[in-house]
């Protein structure tokens, strides 16, 4: 099983700031099958990025994903008020599918 | 517009059973695998089970293998998760999700979630 470790656990930033979230895998993720989700309280997760770097439909370009192998990053270039949430990475290249433990982006 | 409308869930005793359903609309249902993901209170996301578009292939996490049964009815555009031998640690919000595309096990649409509580 591929273990995904997300860091930091919590990121305290101001609106307009830049958020850099890390997701590190215990093994190489095949074909960069890495996705990022955003989840707000009481809501289902929302797909942001798939294939490590492709934005899903309707996702603003302030969200970007990079990385390959075992190290992946989600960057939010300028935080909007609606971006404060929990973010999860997910690998779907190997069975079983696994998620990271999440990074909470909170208002400073 | 893609919609996934979940029903079922609720309270069960340890060792009991519950059934979750998810009704899909807005896409060609038989062409897409479907998945259940759960989230224990205050915790992260956990993949539970997946079923291929035809229903011929079904996969389970080790934690639910042998206790949960995932099925689909392509004539009714629904999926169901039959949960038995429930344990306290099965307590979670359960989400059904549509796979992004054939062979790609990430999820572009999610249901609203349904709470399953296992407690005596």
Contacts between the chains, C-beta under 8 A, distances in Angstrom:
chain1	res1	chain2	res2	distance
A	33	B	104	7.8
A	33	B	105	7.9
A	33	B	106	7.7
A	35	B	106	4.2
A	37	B	45	7.6
A	39	B	45	8.0
A	44	B	95	5.6
A	44	B	110	3.7
A	44	B	111	6.7
A	44	B	112	6.4
A	44	B	113	5.7
A	45	B	37	7.8
A	45	B	45	6.6
A	45	B	95	7.5
A	45	B	107	7.6
A	45	B	110	6.0
A	46	B	110	7.7
A	47	B	100	7.3
A	47	B	106	6.6
A	47	B	107	6.2
A	47	B	108	5.0
A	50	B	100	6.3
A	50	B	104	7.4
A	50	B	106	5.1
A	56	B	108	6.3
A	57	B	108	7.6
A	88	B	44	6.5
A	88	B	45	5.7
A	90	B	45	7.4
A	90	B	106	6.2
A	92	B	104	6.9
A	92	B	105	4.1
A	92	B	106	5.0
A	95	B	59	7.1
A	96	B	47	6.1
A	96	B	61	5.7
A	96	B	62	7.4
A	97	B	47	4.2
A	97	B	50	7.8
A	97	B	105	5.6
A	98	B	47	6.9
A	99	B	44	5.8
A	99	B	45	4.3
A	99	B	46	6.9
A	99	B	47	7.1
A	100	B	44	7.2
A	101	B	44	5.0
A	102	B	44	5.1
A	102	B	45	8.0
